[in-house]
């Protein structure tokens, strides 16, 4: 049985998912243009922070293993 926390395979999946999410976010901004008002906060403040934060956290965890 592995220790507590996600396995290496799960971490790799999270990293791929995060990178794909950031890529799709960039494509959406490129196609639709820069959002204004509340949408700017929603796109970059919530979605961008989630995907970027998850990617950074996963890279740190993968380097420790």
N, CA, C and O atoms as CSV, one atom per row, in Angstrom:
chain,resi,resn,atom,element,x,y,z
A,1,UNK,N,N,0.837,-1.182,0.000
A,1,UNK,CA,C,0.000,0.000,0.000
A,1,UNK,C,C,0.884,1.247,0.000
A,1,UNK,O,O,1.870,1.333,0.732
A,2,UNK,N,N,0.515,2.178,-0.813
A,2,UNK,CA,C,1.274,3.428,-0.904
A,2,UNK,C,C,0.970,4.311,0.299
A,2,UNK,O,O,-0.021,4.115,1.004
A,3,UNK,N,N,1.840,5.282,0.514
A,3,UNK,CA,C,1.645,6.217,1.614
A,3,UNK,C,C,0.443,7.115,1.363
A,3,UNK,O,O,-0.221,7.009,0.331
A,4,UNK,N,N,0.170,7.997,2.313
A,4,UNK,CA,C,-0.966,8.901,2.134
A,4,UNK,C,C,-0.723,9.877,0.986
A,4,UNK,O,O,0.415,10.213,0.658
A,5,UNK,N,N,-1.794,10.307,0.406
A,5,UNK,CA,C,-1.680,11.261,-0.692
A,5,UNK,C,C,-1.816,10.589,-2.042
A,5,UNK,O,O,-1.881,9.363,-2.133
A,6,UNK,N,N,-1.858,11.389,-3.085
A,6,UNK,CA,C,-2.029,10.849,-4.432
A,6,UNK,C,C,-0.780,10.106,-4.913
A,6,UNK,O,O,0.342,10.401,-4.502
A,7,UNK,N,N,-1.012,9.143,-5.790
A,7,UNK,CA,C,0.100,8.394,-6.374
A,7,UNK,C,C,0.768,9.249,-7.453
A,7,UNK,O,O,0.251,10.295,-7.844
A,8,UNK,N,N,1.916,8.784,-7.920
A,8,UNK,CA,C,2.642,9.506,-8.969
A,8,UNK,C,C,1.795,9.615,-10.238
A,8,UNK,O,O,1.797,10.652,-10.901
A,9,UNK,N,N,1.074,8.550,-10.574
A,9,UNK,CA,C,0.207,8.580,-11.750
A,9,UNK,C,C,-0.897,9.619,-11.637
A,9,UNK,O,O,-1.217,10.302,-12.609
A,10,UNK,N,N,-1.477,9.735,-10.445
A,10,UNK,CA,C,-2.511,10.743,-10.230
A,10,UNK,C,C,-1.938,12.152,-10.341
A,10,UNK,O,O,-2.586,13.050,-10.877
A,11,UNK,N,N,-0.729,12.340,-9.836
A,11,UNK,CA,C,-0.093,13.654,-9.933
A,11,UNK,C,C,0.193,14.023,-11.382
A,11,UNK,O,O,0.011,15.174,-11.779
A,12,UNK,N,N,0.635,13.056,-12.166
A,12,UNK,CA,C,0.899,13.317,-13.587
A,12,UNK,C,C,-0.401,13.670,-14.302
A,12,UNK,O,O,-0.423,14.563,-15.149
A,13,UNK,N,N,-1.490,12.965,-13.959
A,13,UNK,CA,C,-2.794,13.283,-14.546
A,13,UNK,C,C,-3.204,14.709,-14.187
A,13,UNK,O,O,-3.675,15.451,-15.049
A,14,UNK,N,N,-3.031,15.096,-12.934
A,14,UNK,CA,C,-3.374,16.455,-12.506
A,14,UNK,C,C,-2.551,17.496,-13.249
A,14,UNK,O,O,-3.069,18.544,-13.636
A,15,UNK,N,N,-1.270,17.208,-13.448
A,15,UNK,CA,C,-0.408,18.147,-14.164
A,15,UNK,C,C,-0.867,18.302,-15.614
A,15,UNK,O,O,-0.954,19.420,-16.123
A,16,UNK,N,N,-1.158,17.190,-16.272
A,16,UNK,CA,C,-1.633,17.248,-17.663
A,16,UNK,C,C,-2.959,17.997,-17.755
A,16,UNK,O,O,-3.158,18.802,-18.665
A,17,UNK,N,N,-3.863,17.733,-16.814
A,17,UNK,CA,C,-5.162,18.401,-16.784
A,17,UNK,C,C,-4.988,19.902,-16.577
A,17,UNK,O,O,-5.675,20.698,-17.218
A,18,UNK,N,N,-4.088,20.291,-15.699
A,18,UNK,CA,C,-3.848,21.709,-15.423
A,18,UNK,C,C,-3.248,22.419,-16.629
A,18,UNK,O,O,-3.655,23.531,-16.967
A,19,UNK,N,N,-2.290,21.784,-17.270
A,19,UNK,CA,C,-1.672,22.382,-18.456
A,19,UNK,C,C,-2.695,22.507,-19.584
A,19,UNK,O,O,-2.729,23.515,-20.289
A,20,UNK,N,N,-3.532,21.474,-19.753
A,20,UNK,CA,C,-4.581,21.540,-20.771
A,20,UNK,C,C,-5.572,22.659,-20.451
A,20,UNK,O,O,-6.004,23.379,-21.351
A,21,UNK,N,N,-5.930,22.807,-19.188
A,21,UNK,CA,C,-6.844,23.874,-18.785
A,21,UNK,C,C,-6.272,25.252,-19.050
A,21,UNK,O,O,-6.978,26.140,-19.529
A,22,UNK,N,N,-4.992,25.436,-18.741
A,22,UNK,CA,C,-4.343,26.720,-19.029
A,22,UNK,C,C,-4.297,26.979,-20.532
A,22,UNK,O,O,-4.484,28.109,-20.983
A,23,UNK,N,N,-4.046,25.923,-21.298
A,23,UNK,CA,C,-4.029,26.064,-22.754
A,23,UNK,C,C,-5.391,26.446,-23.305
A,23,UNK,O,O,-5.496,27.319,-24.166
A,24,UNK,N,N,-6.442,25.789,-22.807
A,24,UNK,CA,C,-7.795,26.119,-23.258
A,24,UNK,C,C,-8.195,27.530,-22.835
A,24,UNK,O,O,-8.899,28.228,-23.565
A,25,UNK,N,N,-7.751,27.938,-21.672
A,25,UNK,CA,C,-8.009,29.304,-21.208
A,25,UNK,C,C,-7.337,30.313,-22.139
A,25,UNK,O,O,-7.934,31.332,-22.488
A,26,UNK,N,N,-6.109,30.034,-22.535
A,26,UNK,CA,C,-5.390,30.916,-23.457
A,26,UNK,C,C,-6.067,30.952,-24.828
A,26,UNK,O,O,-6.165,32.012,-25.445
A,27,UNK,N,N,-6.530,29.801,-25.300
A,27,UNK,CA,C,-7.230,29.749,-26.592
A,27,UNK,C,C,-8.530,30.546,-26.521
A,27,UNK,O,O,-8.860,31.282,-27.451
A,28,UNK,N,N,-9.264,30.401,-25.423
A,28,UNK,CA,C,-10.522,31.139,-25.273
A,28,UNK,C,C,-10.284,32.643,-25.293
A,28,UNK,O,O,-11.048,33.384,-25.912
A,29,UNK,N,N,-9.236,33.098,-24.624
A,29,UNK,CA,C,-8.927,34.530,-24.619
A,29,UNK,C,C,-8.468,34.968,-26.006
A,29,UNK,O,O,-8.799,36.071,-26.443
A,30,UNK,N,N,-7.713,34.126,-26.703
A,30,UNK,CA,C,-7.244,34.474,-28.046
A,30,UNK,C,C,-8.405,34.561,-29.035
A,30,UNK,O,O,-8.424,35.435,-29.901
A,31,UNK,N,N,-9.365,33.659,-28.903
A,31,UNK,CA,C,-10.484,33.626,-29.844
A,31,UNK,C,C,-11.527,34.692,-29.508
A,31,UNK,O,O,-11.996,35.407,-30.394
A,32,UNK,N,N,-11.887,34.795,-28.229
A,32,UNK,CA,C,-12.968,35.695,-27.812
A,32,UNK,C,C,-12.492,37.094,-27.447
A,32,UNK,O,O,-13.295,38.024,-27.368
A,33,UNK,N,N,-11.206,37.247,-27.226
A,33,UNK,CA,C,-10.683,38.543,-26.806
A,33,UNK,C,C,-10.610,38.630,-25.292
A,33,UNK,O,O,-11.129,37.774,-24.576
A,34,UNK,N,N,-9.960,39.675,-24.825
A,34,UNK,CA,C,-9.786,39.878,-23.389
A,34,UNK,C,C,-11.128,40.234,-22.748
A,34,UNK,O,O,-11.792,41.172,-23.190
A,35,UNK,N,N,-11.531,39.503,-21.720
A,35,UNK,CA,C,-12.806,39.822,-21.062
A,35,UNK,C,C,-12.718,41.133,-20.286
A,35,UNK,O,O,-11.630,41.596,-19.942
A,36,UNK,N,N,-13.876,41.716,-20.020
A,36,UNK,CA,C,-13.940,42.977,-19.270
A,36,UNK,C,C,-14.839,42.802,-18.057
A,36,UNK,O,O,-15.698,41.921,-18.031
A,37,UNK,N,N,-14.640,43.627,-17.079
A,37,UNK,CA,C,-15.498,43.636,-15.899
A,37,UNK,C,C,-15.335,42.390,-15.041
A,37,UNK,O,O,-14.222,41.932,-14.780
A,38,UNK,N,N,-16.478,41.853,-14.606
A,38,UNK,CA,C,-16.474,40.689,-13.723
A,38,UNK,C,C,-15.913,39.452,-14.424
A,38,UNK,O,O,-15.332,38.582,-13.776
A,39,UNK,N,N,-16.081,39.374,-15.726
A,39,UNK,CA,C,-15.569,38.218,-16.463
A,39,UNK,C,C,-14.046,38.149,-16.391
A,39,UNK,O,O,-13.473,37.059,-16.402
A,40,UNK,N,N,-13.395,39.295,-16.320
A,40,UNK,CA,C,-11.936,39.315,-16.195
A,40,UNK,C,C,-11.509,38.627,-14.906
A,40,UNK,O,O,-10.583,37.816,-14.906
A,41,UNK,N,N,-12.184,38.950,-13.807
A,41,UNK,CA,C,-11.885,38.310,-12.527
A,41,UNK,C,C,-12.199,36.823,-12.579
A,41,UNK,O,O,-11.441,36.009,-12.051
A,42,UNK,N,N,-13.310,36.462,-13.210
A,42,UNK,CA,C,-13.702,35.056,-13.279
A,42,UNK,C,C,-12.694,34.241,-14.083
A,42,UNK,O,O,-12.307,33.146,-13.676
A,43,UNK,N,N,-12.276,34.774,-15.212
A,43,UNK,CA,C,-11.363,34.032,-16.082
A,43,UNK,C,C,-9.979,33.913,-15.465
A,43,UNK,O,O,-9.435,32.812,-15.371
A,44,UNK,N,N,-9.406,35.031,-15.045
A,44,UNK,CA,C,-8.033,34.994,-14.550
A,44,UNK,C,C,-7.961,34.763,-13.046
A,44,UNK,O,O,-7.078,34.051,-12.568
A,45,UNK,N,N,-8.872,35.352,-12.310
A,45,UNK,CA,C,-8.823,35.235,-10.859
A,45,UNK,C,C,-9.217,33.870,-10.347
A,45,UNK,O,O,-8.653,33.399,-9.360
A,46,UNK,N,N,-10.159,33.230,-10.983
A,46,UNK,CA,C,-10.634,31.936,-10.498
A,46,UNK,C,C,-10.058,30.801,-11.341
A,46,UNK,O,O,-9.325,29.956,-10.829
A,47,UNK,N,N,-10.389,30.780,-12.630
A,47,UNK,CA,C,-9.945,29.671,-13.480
A,47,UNK,C,C,-8.425,29.650,-13.633
A,47,UNK,O,O,-7.801,28.599,-13.491
A,48,UNK,N,N,-7.840,30.787,-13.916
A,48,UNK,CA,C,-6.386,30.851,-14.087
A,48,UNK,C,C,-5.642,30.487,-12.822
A,48,UNK,O,O,-4.659,29.747,-12.863
A,49,UNK,N,N,-6.109,31.009,-11.688
A,49,UNK,CA,C,-5.458,30.694,-10.409
A,49,UNK,C,C,-5.599,29.219,-10.069
A,49,UNK,O,O,-4.669,28.612,-9.538
A,50,UNK,N,N,-6.753,28.639,-10.369
A,50,UNK,CA,C,-6.956,27.216,-10.097
A,50,UNK,C,C,-5.993,26.362,-10.909
A,50,UNK,O,O,-5.277,25.528,-10.353
A,51,UNK,N,N,-5.974,26.566,-12.210
A,51,UNK,CA,C,-5.121,25.743,-13.066
A,51,UNK,C,C,-3.639,25.984,-12.791
A,51,UNK,O,O,-2.864,25.030,-12.723
A,52,UNK,N,N,-3.239,27.232,-12.634
A,52,UNK,CA,C,-1.834,27.536,-12.367
A,52,UNK,C,C,-1.418,27.031,-10.987
A,52,UNK,O,O,-0.338,26.461,-10.833
A,53,UNK,N,N,-2.260,27.237,-10.000
A,53,UNK,CA,C,-1.960,26.762,-8.650
A,53,UNK,C,C,-1.849,25.253,-8.582
A,53,UNK,O,O,-0.955,24.720,-7.925
A,54,UNK,N,N,-2.759,24.561,-9.261
A,54,UNK,CA,C,-2.711,23.102,-9.287
A,54,UNK,C,C,-1.454,22.614,-9.993
A,54,UNK,O,O,-0.831,21.650,-9.548
A,55,UNK,N,N,-1.075,23.264,-11.081
A,55,UNK,CA,C,0.131,22.863,-11.807
A,55,UNK,C,C,1.374,23.057,-10.942
A,55,UNK,O,O,2.231,22.176,-10.884
A,56,UNK,N,N,1.476,24.192,-10.276
A,56,UNK,CA,C,2.644,24.452,-9.420
A,56,UNK,C,C,2.694,23.467,-8.263
A,56,UNK,O,O,3.752,22.911,-7.968
A,57,UNK,N,N,1.561,23.245,-7.605
A,57,UNK,CA,C,1.495,22.308,-6.479
A,57,UNK,C,C,1.909,20.901,-6.930
A,57,UNK,O,O,2.648,20.209,-6.229
A,58,UNK,N,N,1.426,20.491,-8.105
A,58,UNK,CA,C,1.734,19.155,-8.610
A,58,UNK,C,C,3.210,19.023,-8.952
A,58,UNK,O,O,3.818,17.996,-8.655
A,59,UNK,N,N,3.795,20.037,-9.567
A,59,UNK,CA,C,5.225,19.995,-9.894
A,59,UNK,C,C,6.054,19.870,-8.624
A,59,UNK,O,O,7.023,19.111,-8.589
A,60,UNK,N,N,5.685,20.606,-7.587
A,60,UNK,CA,C,6.407,20.513,-6.311
A,60,UNK,C,C,6.310,19.103,-5.746
A,60,UNK,O,O,7.309,18.543,-5.295
A,61,UNK,N,N,5.111,18.529,-5.770
A,61,UNK,CA,C,4.919,17.172,-5.239
A,61,UNK,C,C,5.690,16.139,-6.066
A,61,UNK,O,O,6.260,15.203,-5.506
A,62,UNK,N,N,5.711,16.302,-7.388
A,62,UNK,CA,C,6.428,15.348,-8.239
A,62,UNK,C,C,7.939,15.438,-8.029
A,62,UNK,O,O,8.631,14.423,-8.108
A,63,UNK,N,N,8.451,16.619,-7.768
A,63,UNK,CA,C,9.899,16.771,-7.554
A,63,UNK,C,C,10.334,16.148,-6.236
A,63,UNK,O,O,11.483,15.728,-6.098
A,64,UNK,N,N,9.423,16.085,-5.262
A,64,UNK,CA,C,9.749,15.498,-3.963
A,64,UNK,C,C,9.810,13.975,-4.023
A,64,UNK,O,O,10.453,13.345,-3.183
A,65,UNK,N,N,9.145,13.384,-5.009
A,65,UNK,CA,C,9.098,11.917,-5.094
A,65,UNK,C,C,10.273,11.379,-5.847
A,65,UNK,O,O,10.396,10.166,-6.015
